[in-house]
Amino acid sequence: MVNSQDEALARSAVYELISMAFLYPDGESAAKVVDATSAVSPLASSMGWGQMEQALDDLGQRAGRLTEEALLEEHTQVFGHIISPDCPPYEAEYGQAHVFQKSHTMADLNAFYDAFGVAANPEQKDRADHISAEMEFMHLLTLKEAYAWRETDGGEKVGICRRAQESFLNNHLVTWIDSFAERLLLKADDDGVYASLGKLLGTHMRREFEMFRITTSPVEPVELIETND
C-alpha cells in the first residue's frame, strides 16, 4: 500500500523538477535536470509509476548528453525570444482572446499565490502564468500536504491542501496544460530535451487529473483582441 505522505512527497518532487526544467537556461540547467531526474526516479519507482520512471530516465539521459549552449539553443528553437504562437508557455495565451480575460486569469492566479504566502521571485522575470510558476505552486501545495500528513496523519490540514490542489488544477491547469504538452512535442526535436520534458509533463498531469477525477477540456492559443473601452 502506498503511504500518503510518501505519495505527496513524490508528486511534489515531480512538480519541482518540471518547474525547474522549464526555466530559462542559466548555464547550469542541463546538470540540474540530470541531478533532479536521478533524485526523482527512485521516488517514481517506489510509487509504481512505470511510465513516469521511463519518462524521467529519458529526460535525464538526453539532458546528460547536452552542453549548456546546446540546451539554450533548444530552448530558443522551441520558445523563441518572444511569446511564440506555436508553443506559448503561458496559461493566459490559451483560449483567452480579450484583455479582460487575461487580466482575470492573472488576478485569480495572484489570489491563489497570495493565499498561500507566495511572492514572485524578483530574479525571475516571467509572468505569474508561466508553466514554471504554476508547476512551482503545485510543488508547494503538494509539499504542504506531505507535511500535513506527517504532523496530523490526515485531518483538516490535509483537506485544505488537497482542496487547494484540486481547485488550482480545475481553475488553471486543466484548460491549457494538455494543449501545451502536445504543442511542445510537435515543436521540439524528437530526440531533444524538451520533447522528453513534454512527455514527462503529459504523463504526470494525466495522473494528477485522474487522481482528482478531473475531466480535461483543453483549449488552443488565440490571438489577443484588444478593446477601446
DRENTORMAR-768545 format. One line per 10 residues: number of its first residue (from 0); their letters; for each residue x, y, z of N, C-alpha, C. Coordinates in pm, 1 decimal. Example, Ala and Ser with C-alpha at 12.3 -4.5 7.8 and 13.67 -1.06 7.14 Angstrom:
// DRENTORMAR-768545
0> as> 1319.0 -569.0 780.0 1230.0 -450.0 780.0 1320.0 -330.0 780.0; 1285.0 -225.0 708.0 1367.0 -106.0 714.0 1290.0 3.0 787.0
// end
This chain:
// DRENTORMAR-768545
0> mvnsqdeala> 84.4 -120.7 0.0 0.0 0.0 0.0 87.9 125.7 0.0; 49.6 225.1 -80.5 125.3 348.5 -91.1 98.0 437.2 29.1; 204.5 483.4 93.1 192.8 575.4 205.1 154.6 714.4 154.1; 53.4 776.7 214.4 2.5 904.9 164.5 107.3 1015.0 170.6; 186.8 1016.7 277.5 291.1 1118.3 287.4 396.4 1098.6 179.4; 437.4 974.0 157.4 537.1 945.7 55.0 485.4 980.7 -84.4; 357.3 954.3 -108.9 299.3 987.7 -238.8 299.9 1138.0 -260.9; 262.1 1214.5 -158.1 262.3 1360.1 -170.3 403.6 1412.4 -195.1; 502.9 1354.0 -127.7 641.4 1395.3 -148.3 689.0 1362.6 -290.1; 650.1 1247.6 -341.8 688.4 1209.3 -477.6 624.3 1301.9 -579.6
10> rsavyelism> 496.7 1331.1 -561.3 428.8 1423.5 -651.6 494.5 1560.3 -647.5; 528.6 1605.4 -527.7 592.0 1735.3 -510.8 726.4 1741.1 -581.7; 803.0 1633.7 -572.9 934.1 1629.3 -637.4 922.2 1636.8 -788.9; 819.8 1571.5 -844.6 798.9 1577.1 -989.3 762.0 1718.9 -1031.2; 671.9 1782.0 -957.3 634.4 1920.3 -988.9 755.9 2013.0 -981.8; 839.7 1992.3 -880.7 958.4 2077.7 -865.4 1053.1 2059.7 -982.4; 1073.8 1936.6 -1025.2 1160.1 1909.5 -1140.2 1106.8 1976.9 -1265.5; 977.9 1960.2 -1293.2 919.4 2019.0 -1413.7 930.9 2170.7 -1410.3; 903.7 2229.4 -1294.4 914.1 2374.0 -1279.7 1055.3 2422.2 -1311.8; 1154.7 2356.6 -1254.7 1293.3 2395.8 -1277.4 1334.0 2377.6 -1423.1
20> aflypdgesa> 1290.3 2267.7 -1484.4 1332.7 2236.1 -1621.0 1278.1 2334.3 -1724.2; 1167.0 2401.8 -1693.2 1109.2 2496.6 -1788.5 1162.0 2638.8 -1770.3; 1246.9 2661.4 -1670.2 1305.9 2793.5 -1654.9 1402.0 2821.2 -1770.6; 1423.5 2948.4 -1797.1 1521.8 2986.3 -1899.5 1658.4 2932.7 -1856.4; 1730.4 2864.7 -1945.3 1860.3 2806.7 -1908.3 1955.3 2909.5 -1848.1; 2019.3 2870.8 -1736.5 2103.4 2964.7 -1662.7 2251.5 2930.8 -1665.7; 2290.4 2837.5 -1751.7 2429.9 2799.3 -1758.7 2462.5 2672.5 -1682.6; 2369.6 2629.6 -1596.0 2386.5 2505.0 -1521.9 2261.4 2418.0 -1530.3; 2170.9 2454.1 -1617.9 2039.3 2390.1 -1621.1 2045.4 2243.4 -1660.5; 2127.8 2209.0 -1758.8 2135.3 2069.2 -1801.2 2180.5 1981.1 -1685.7
30> akvvdatsav> 2281.8 2025.1 -1612.2 2332.1 1948.6 -1497.3 2225.1 1938.5 -1388.9; 2149.6 2045.7 -1368.6 2043.9 2044.2 -1267.8 1934.2 1943.7 -1305.0; 1900.4 1937.9 -1433.8 1798.3 1842.4 -1478.5 1846.7 1698.9 -1456.6; 1971.8 1673.4 -1488.6 2027.5 1538.9 -1468.2 2022.7 1500.9 -1321.2; 2066.1 1590.6 -1233.8 2065.4 1563.4 -1089.9 1923.8 1542.8 -1037.8; 1830.7 1626.4 -1084.0 1692.9 1617.1 -1035.1 1624.8 1488.4 -1080.1; 1647.1 1449.4 -1204.8 1584.8 1325.5 -1252.0 1642.2 1204.6 -1178.7; 1771.0 1209.4 -1146.9 1833.1 1100.0 -1071.3 1772.1 1088.9 -932.0; 1734.1 1202.9 -874.5 1675.1 1203.1 -740.9 1528.4 1162.2 -742.5; 1456.6 1200.2 -848.4 1312.5 1174.3 -853.3 1280.5 1032.8 -902.2
40> splassmgwg> 1364.4 976.8 -988.2 1336.6 843.5 -1044.2 1312.7 736.4 -938.0; 1394.3 728.6 -831.3 1366.3 628.2 -727.9 1231.3 648.6 -659.5; 1189.1 774.0 -646.2 1058.6 801.4 -586.2 947.6 749.1 -676.5; 960.7 773.9 -807.4 861.0 723.2 -901.7 856.9 571.2 -899.4; 974.1 509.6 -890.2 981.1 363.6 -884.8 912.6 309.8 -759.9; 934.6 376.0 -645.9 873.8 330.0 -520.9 722.2 343.3 -522.2; 671.9 435.1 -604.0 527.5 453.3 -616.5 466.0 359.5 -719.7; 549.6 291.3 -795.6 499.0 204.4 -901.8 456.7 280.2 -1025.3; 515.6 398.0 -1045.8 481.5 480.7 -1161.6 575.1 444.1 -1277.4; 545.3 336.3 -1345.2 633.3 286.1 -1450.1 654.2 383.7 -1563.8
50> qmeqalddlg> 545.2 441.7 -1616.8 557.2 536.1 -1727.7 634.6 660.6 -1685.6; 609.6 705.9 -1563.7 679.4 823.2 -1512.4 828.4 795.2 -1500.0; 863.5 678.1 -1449.6 1003.5 641.4 -1433.1 1074.9 639.6 -1568.5; 1009.0 586.2 -1670.0 1067.8 582.4 -1804.1 1087.0 722.7 -1859.5; 985.9 808.5 -1839.6 995.7 946.2 -1888.2 1108.0 1021.3 -1817.2; 1124.4 997.1 -1689.0 1231.8 1060.5 -1612.9 1369.5 1014.4 -1661.3; 1384.0 885.2 -1680.8 1512.0 831.8 -1729.0 1546.9 888.5 -1866.3; 1447.0 898.4 -1953.2 1468.1 951.4 -2088.0 1512.4 1097.0 -2081.6; 1446.1 1175.8 -1996.4 1482.0 1317.0 -1981.5 1624.0 1331.9 -1928.0; 1658.1 1252.7 -1825.9 1791.0 1261.7 -1768.2 1900.4 1225.6 -1866.5
60> qragrlteea> 1877.9 1121.3 -1945.7 1977.5 1079.8 -2043.1 1999.1 1185.7 -2150.5; 1890.4 1244.0 -2198.5 1903.5 1344.8 -2303.3 1969.7 1471.6 -2250.9; 1933.0 1512.3 -2129.4 1995.9 1630.2 -2070.4 2144.0 1605.4 -2046.4; 2180.0 1481.5 -2010.9 2319.0 1447.9 -1984.5 2407.1 1453.5 -2107.3; 2347.9 1444.4 -2223.9 2425.5 1448.1 -2349.0 2445.5 1590.2 -2400.9; 2378.9 1688.4 -2338.7 2382.0 1824.9 -2390.6 2482.7 1912.8 -2318.8; 2544.6 2002.8 -2394.6 2617.8 2114.0 -2334.5 2515.2 2220.6 -2296.5; 2557.3 2313.9 -2213.0 2466.1 2421.4 -2174.3 2429.0 2508.0 -2294.9; 2524.4 2526.0 -2385.1 2496.5 2604.5 -2506.3 2392.3 2535.8 -2593.3; 2400.2 2403.2 -2603.1 2303.3 2328.6 -2683.9 2164.7 2334.4 -2621.7
70> lleehtqvfg> 2158.3 2331.6 -2488.6 2028.3 2341.5 -2422.3 1965.8 2478.0 -2447.8; 2045.2 2581.9 -2443.0 1994.7 2716.2 -2471.5 1944.6 2725.2 -2614.8; 2016.0 2663.0 -2707.5 1971.2 2661.6 -2847.3 1836.9 2590.2 -2860.0; 1821.8 2477.1 -2789.7 1694.3 2405.1 -2792.1 1582.3 2491.7 -2737.4; 1609.6 2559.1 -2626.2 1507.8 2645.0 -2564.5 1464.2 2754.4 -2660.9; 1560.3 2817.3 -2726.1 1528.7 2923.7 -2821.2 1450.9 2870.3 -2940.6; 1488.5 2752.2 -2987.1 1420.0 2691.6 -3101.0 1273.7 2661.6 -3069.0; 1245.7 2621.2 -2946.7 1109.2 2584.8 -2907.7 1027.7 2707.9 -2870.2; 1085.6 2796.8 -2788.5 1007.5 2907.0 -2731.2 1036.9 3042.8 -2792.4; 1148.7 3055.1 -2864.6 1181.2 3182.1 -2927.5 1224.3 3287.6 -2827.8
80> hiispdcppy> 1242.5 3409.8 -2878.9 1281.3 3522.7 -2793.5 1159.8 3604.9 -2750.2; 1048.9 3586.8 -2817.5 922.7 3649.1 -2778.5 819.9 3536.8 -2765.6; 699.9 3570.1 -2718.1 597.4 3467.5 -2699.9 557.0 3410.7 -2835.1; 584.3 3283.1 -2854.1 553.8 3218.3 -2981.9 411.0 3165.6 -2982.1; 337.6 3187.1 -3091.6 202.1 3131.3 -3100.2 201.8 2979.9 -3117.2; 317.5 2922.9 -3152.4 324.9 2778.3 -3173.4 321.5 2700.1 -3043.3; 388.4 2752.5 -2940.7 401.1 2677.6 -2815.9 419.9 2773.2 -2697.9; 323.6 2859.3 -2671.5 341.3 2955.6 -2562.2 335.6 2886.9 -2425.8; 431.5 2913.9 -2338.0 432.9 2850.9 -2206.4 356.6 2930.0 -2101.6; 252.3 3002.2 -2145.3 174.7 3088.2 -2057.1 26.0 3052.4 -2064.4
90> eaeygqahvf> -34.9 3034.9 -1949.7 -176.5 2996.4 -1945.3 -266.8 3094.9 -2017.9; -243.1 3225.1 -1996.8 -334.1 3326.2 -2049.8 -330.2 3338.8 -2201.4; -239.0 3267.4 -2267.2 -235.3 3268.7 -2413.1 -330.0 3165.6 -2474.1; -393.7 3085.7 -2391.2 -480.1 2977.3 -2439.7 -627.2 3010.0 -2416.0; -701.3 3023.5 -2526.8 -846.2 3040.3 -2518.7 -891.6 3171.5 -2459.7; -803.4 3271.8 -2453.9 -838.8 3399.2 -2392.5 -801.4 3511.6 -2488.1; -896.5 3548.3 -2570.4 -868.2 3643.4 -2676.8 -878.7 3789.0 -2632.6; -944.8 3813.6 -2520.9 -968.0 3951.3 -2477.9 -878.3 3988.7 -2360.8; -841.1 4115.1 -2355.1 -753.7 4164.0 -2248.5 -814.3 4136.6 -2112.3; -944.6 4157.7 -2097.7 -1007.0 4140.0 -1966.4 -1000.5 3994.4 -1921.4
100> qkshtmadln> -1003.4 3898.8 -2016.0 -991.1 3757.9 -1978.7 -852.0 3729.4 -1924.1; -751.8 3782.3 -1991.2 -615.2 3764.4 -1944.3 -596.0 3829.6 -1807.8; -651.5 3946.6 -1789.2 -639.6 4016.7 -1661.1 -705.3 3937.4 -1549.1; -821.2 3877.5 -1580.5 -890.5 3795.8 -1480.9 -805.5 3674.9 -1441.8; -745.3 3611.2 -1541.2 -659.2 3495.9 -1513.0 -543.1 3534.8 -1422.9; -477.1 3645.5 -1454.1 -363.5 3688.7 -1374.1 -406.3 3725.2 -1232.7; -521.8 3790.0 -1219.8 -570.4 3827.1 -1086.9 -604.5 3704.1 -1004.2; -665.6 3606.0 -1068.6 -701.9 3484.3 -997.1 -577.8 3407.0 -954.2; -478.3 3400.7 -1042.7 -352.5 3334.9 -1008.5 -287.3 3401.9 -888.1; -280.5 3533.4 -891.2 -216.5 3604.7 -781.7 -293.3 3589.0 -651.7
110> afydafgvaa> -425.1 3572.7 -660.9 -504.6 3547.1 -540.8 -469.7 3411.3 -480.8; -452.0 3310.6 -567.0 -406.8 3179.0 -519.9 -272.0 3191.6 -450.3; -178.6 3258.5 -517.6 -43.7 3269.6 -463.4 -45.4 3344.8 -329.9; -119.8 3454.6 -324.5 -126.0 3534.7 -202.6 -184.7 3455.5 -86.2; -283.9 3372.5 -115.9 -349.7 3295.5 -10.1 -253.8 3200.2 59.9; -149.2 3158.4 -10.9 -51.1 3067.1 47.6 83.0 3135.2 73.3; 80.5 3268.2 75.8 200.6 3343.0 111.0 311.5 3334.5 9.0; 275.2 3315.6 -117.1 374.6 3302.7 -223.0 394.9 3437.9 -290.8; 518.9 3477.4 -305.5 552.7 3602.0 -375.7 644.3 3570.4 -492.3; 636.0 3652.2 -594.6 719.3 3631.3 -713.1 867.1 3649.1 -678.3
120> npeqkdradh> 949.3 3564.0 -737.2 1093.4 3576.4 -721.0 1141.6 3693.6 -806.1; 1198.3 3797.9 -745.2 1239.8 3915.2 -823.9 1347.1 3883.2 -927.2; 1417.3 3770.8 -910.2 1519.9 3733.4 -1006.9 1460.4 3667.4 -1130.4; 1334.3 3623.4 -1121.8 1267.0 3562.0 -1235.5 1173.7 3664.8 -1299.1; 1193.0 3689.6 -1426.9 1119.4 3796.6 -1493.9 990.6 3749.0 -1560.6; 963.1 3618.2 -1557.7 845.9 3567.3 -1627.3 716.9 3599.3 -1552.7; 605.5 3589.1 -1624.9 474.8 3618.4 -1569.5 430.1 3509.5 -1471.9; 328.4 3543.8 -1394.5 275.5 3450.4 -1295.1 207.2 3330.4 -1357.7; 170.7 3339.7 -1487.2 103.5 3227.8 -1553.8 200.1 3142.0 -1634.9; 330.4 3162.6 -1617.3 428.0 3078.5 -1686.7 419.9 2936.0 -1632.8
130> isaemefmhl> 446.0 2837.9 -1717.5 438.8 2697.8 -1679.0 524.6 2669.9 -1556.3; 641.6 2731.6 -1549.0 730.9 2709.0 -1436.1 669.6 2758.4 -1304.9; 604.4 2875.2 -1309.1 543.0 2931.0 -1188.5 427.0 2844.3 -1140.8; 344.1 2797.3 -1232.5 229.0 2716.9 -1193.2 271.3 2579.3 -1142.4; 375.7 2522.5 -1203.0 428.2 2395.7 -1152.9 491.9 2413.5 -1014.7; 558.9 2525.4 -993.5 620.6 2550.2 -863.1 513.9 2565.9 -755.0; 401.6 2627.8 -789.5 293.6 2642.3 -692.4 235.2 2506.4 -655.2; 218.4 2419.1 -753.3 170.4 2284.7 -722.5 273.9 2207.1 -640.5; 401.2 2232.1 -665.1 507.2 2173.6 -581.2 487.4 2216.3 -435.8; 458.7 2343.3 -414.3 437.5 2393.9 -278.6 315.4 2328.9 -213.3
140> ltlkeayawr> 204.0 2321.8 -287.0 81.7 2265.0 -230.1 98.4 2118.0 -194.0; 165.4 2042.6 -278.8 186.0 1900.8 -251.1 286.7 1880.6 -137.6; 384.9 1969.3 -128.3 479.9 1962.1 -17.9 410.2 1994.3 114.5; 321.9 2092.5 112.4 244.0 2123.8 232.0 156.0 2005.1 272.1; 102.3 1935.4 173.7 22.3 1816.7 204.0 107.8 1710.2 273.4; 228.6 1689.2 223.5 317.4 1589.0 284.1 346.9 1623.5 429.9; 373.6 1750.8 457.9 398.8 1792.2 595.3 274.3 1774.1 681.4; 157.5 1801.6 622.8 32.9 1784.8 697.8 10.0 1638.5 734.1; 41.3 1546.7 642.2 30.5 1404.1 672.3 125.6 1365.3 785.1; 244.8 1420.5 784.1 343.7 1386.9 885.8 301.4 1436.4 1023.9
150> etdggekvgi> 242.3 1556.4 1026.7 208.4 1618.2 1153.7 78.0 1565.3 1212.9; -18.2 1534.7 1125.0 -152.4 1502.9 1175.3 -206.0 1368.4 1130.0; -134.0 1301.5 1036.4 -182.8 1175.5 980.0 -322.7 1191.9 919.9; -342.3 1301.8 850.9 -472.6 1329.4 790.3 -537.9 1449.0 856.9; -665.8 1464.1 836.9 -738.7 1570.3 904.9 -753.0 1696.8 824.4; -781.9 1806.4 896.7 -820.6 1931.7 833.0 -710.2 1990.8 746.9; -585.4 1989.0 794.2 -476.8 2049.6 718.0 -454.7 1977.6 585.1; -463.5 1844.9 588.0 -451.6 1768.7 463.3 -565.1 1805.2 369.0; -685.4 1815.0 423.5 -801.8 1850.3 342.0 -787.5 1985.7 276.5; -732.9 2082.5 349.3 -712.4 2215.8 293.4 -615.6 2210.0 174.7
160> crraqesfln> -507.2 2135.5 193.2 -408.0 2123.9 85.8 -464.9 2052.4 -35.8; -540.9 1946.4 -11.9 -598.4 1871.3 -123.1 -702.2 1954.7 -197.9; -783.9 2027.9 -125.4 -883.7 2112.1 -192.0 -817.6 2223.4 -271.6; -709.0 2277.6 -220.2 -637.1 2382.2 -293.5 -577.9 2326.2 -422.6; -521.6 2206.6 -415.1 -467.8 2143.0 -535.4 -577.9 2120.9 -639.2; -688.8 2064.5 -594.5 -799.0 2036.9 -687.1 -850.5 2165.5 -750.2; -862.3 2270.0 -668.6 -911.9 2397.4 -720.5 -815.4 2457.3 -822.0; -685.8 2450.4 -794.2 -587.9 2507.5 -887.0 -584.6 2428.0 -1017.6; -590.4 2297.6 -1006.6 -596.3 2214.3 -1127.2 -720.0 2247.5 -1209.5; -834.1 2259.2 -1142.5 -961.8 2283.4 -1210.0 -970.7 2421.9 -1270.8
170> nhlvtwidsf> -916.6 2521.3 -1201.6 -933.1 2659.9 -1244.9 -822.4 2710.2 -1335.7; -710.9 2638.1 -1339.6 -599.1 2687.7 -1418.3 -537.7 2581.8 -1510.1; -483.4 2476.8 -1455.6 -406.6 2384.0 -1538.9 -492.2 2302.2 -1634.2; -615.8 2273.5 -1596.5 -697.7 2181.6 -1676.6 -726.3 2234.3 -1816.6; -731.9 2364.7 -1833.2 -774.4 2419.2 -1962.3 -662.3 2428.2 -2065.3; -537.0 2426.9 -2020.7 -431.5 2455.8 -2117.0 -314.6 2359.0 -2116.5; -295.0 2284.7 -2009.4 -171.2 2208.1 -1997.7 -161.6 2096.7 -2101.1; -274.1 2034.0 -2136.3 -270.9 1929.3 -2239.1 -231.7 1985.9 -2375.0; -290.1 2101.0 -2409.7 -256.3 2164.9 -2536.9 -109.9 2204.6 -2540.3; -61.9 2258.2 -2429.3 79.0 2297.8 -2424.0 171.0 2177.9 -2441.3
180> aerlllkadd> 143.0 2068.5 -2370.6 226.8 1948.6 -2380.6 227.7 1893.1 -2522.9; 110.2 1890.9 -2587.2 102.2 1841.1 -2724.4 179.0 1930.8 -2820.0; 165.1 2061.3 -2803.8 235.7 2155.3 -2890.9 386.6 2148.2 -2867.9; 425.6 2123.4 -2744.5 567.2 2109.4 -2714.1 626.3 1989.5 -2788.2; 552.9 1879.8 -2792.1 600.4 1760.8 -2862.9 611.4 1785.7 -3013.7; 522.1 1866.9 -3067.9 526.7 1898.8 -3209.8 639.8 1996.0 -3242.7; 664.9 2089.9 -3153.7 763.1 2194.5 -3179.7 906.7 2148.7 -3153.8; 926.2 2068.3 -3050.2 1060.9 2026.9 -3011.6 1113.8 1917.0 -3103.4; 1246.6 1907.9 -3112.6 1308.5 1797.6 -3186.0 1273.2 1666.0 -3117.5; 1249.5 1562.6 -3197.0 1205.8 1434.2 -3141.2 1302.6 1377.1 -3038.7
190> dgvyaslgkl> 1430.6 1402.6 -3058.3 1530.9 1347.5 -2967.2 1585.8 1453.5 -2872.3; 1511.2 1562.5 -2854.3 1557.4 1672.0 -2770.2 1506.6 1665.0 -2627.3; 1563.8 1748.5 -2543.9 1525.3 1754.7 -2402.8 1380.3 1798.3 -2386.4; 1335.9 1894.9 -2466.9 1201.4 1947.4 -2446.4 1093.6 1851.4 -2495.4; 1127.4 1763.6 -2589.2 1033.7 1657.3 -2625.4 1017.1 1561.4 -2507.9; 1127.7 1525.6 -2443.6 1121.9 1439.0 -2325.4 1046.2 1507.9 -2212.1; 1069.8 1636.7 -2197.9 1001.4 1712.0 -2093.8 851.1 1717.7 -2119.7; 813.5 1731.4 -2247.9 672.2 1730.1 -2282.9 606.1 1597.0 -2248.7; 677.3 1486.6 -2273.3 623.3 1354.3 -2239.1 608.4 1338.5 -2088.6; 708.6 1386.2 -2013.5 701.0 1379.7 -1867.8 584.9 1463.0 -1816.1
200> lgthmrrefe> 570.0 1583.5 -1868.5 461.1 1671.1 -1826.9 325.9 1607.2 -1854.8; 307.6 1554.6 -1976.7 180.6 1492.3 -2012.0 149.5 1371.7 -1925.2; 250.8 1287.8 -1900.6 231.9 1168.3 -1818.6 194.1 1206.2 -1675.8; 266.0 1302.1 -1620.6 240.0 1344.8 -1482.7 102.0 1407.6 -1467.6; 66.5 1495.2 -1560.3 -60.2 1565.8 -1545.1 -179.4 1474.2 -1568.1; -167.1 1377.0 -1656.3 -277.3 1280.6 -1673.1 -304.4 1208.7 -1541.7; -197.9 1172.5 -1474.6 -213.9 1104.2 -1347.5 -276.2 1196.6 -1242.8; -236.0 1321.6 -1242.8 -291.1 1418.4 -1147.3 -441.1 1440.3 -1170.5; -479.4 1458.0 -1295.7 -621.0 1479.0 -1325.1 -703.5 1355.1 -1289.9; -648.6 1237.9 -1316.7 -719.0 1114.8 -1282.0 -734.8 1101.7 -1131.1
210> mfrittspve> -633.6 1140.2 -1057.0 -638.9 1131.9 -911.6 -756.1 1211.8 -854.8; -778.0 1330.6 -912.1 -884.9 1417.5 -864.1 -1013.8 1402.6 -945.8; -1014.8 1306.3 -1036.4 -1131.6 1279.8 -1121.0 -1174.8 1406.0 -1195.9; -1075.7 1472.8 -1253.8 -1099.6 1594.7 -1329.4 -1097.1 1562.3 -1478.1; -1200.3 1604.1 -1549.2 -1206.1 1585.2 -1693.9 -1140.4 1704.0 -1762.3; -1042.7 1677.7 -1846.0 -972.8 1787.1 -1912.3 -1055.9 1844.3 -2026.5; -1038.8 1973.8 -2048.3 -1108.1 2042.3 -2158.1 -1011.8 2142.4 -2220.5; -908.0 2092.1 -2288.4 -802.4 2180.4 -2338.3 -850.8 2276.3 -2445.5; -792.0 2395.2 -2444.4 -818.9 2496.3 -2546.6 -688.5 2530.0 -2615.7; -698.2 2597.1 -2729.5 -580.4 2630.8 -2809.6 -541.5 2777.3 -2789.8
220> pvelietnd> -417.0 2811.7 -2820.3 -376.1 2952.5 -2813.4 -456.5 3036.7 -2911.9; -484.6 3159.9 -2873.1 -558.3 3250.4 -2961.1 -488.8 3385.4 -2962.4; -514.6 3462.1 -3068.8 -458.3 3596.2 -3078.7 -537.6 3691.9 -2991.6; -467.5 3788.5 -2935.4 -527.5 3885.5 -2846.6 -616.5 3982.6 -2923.4; -736.9 4005.7 -2871.3 -828.6 4106.7 -2926.7 -835.5 4220.5 -2826.9; -784.8 4334.1 -2863.8 -787.3 4449.1 -2774.9 -914.1 4529.7 -2797.5; -962.4 4590.3 -2690.0 -1081.7 4675.1 -2698.9 -1042.7 4820.3 -2670.7; -1128.2 4910.5 -2711.5 -1105.1 5052.9 -2688.3 -1177.3 5103.1 -2564.3; -1242.9 5009.1 -2492.4 -1318.8 5051.0 -2374.1 -1225.1 5083.7 -2258.1
// end
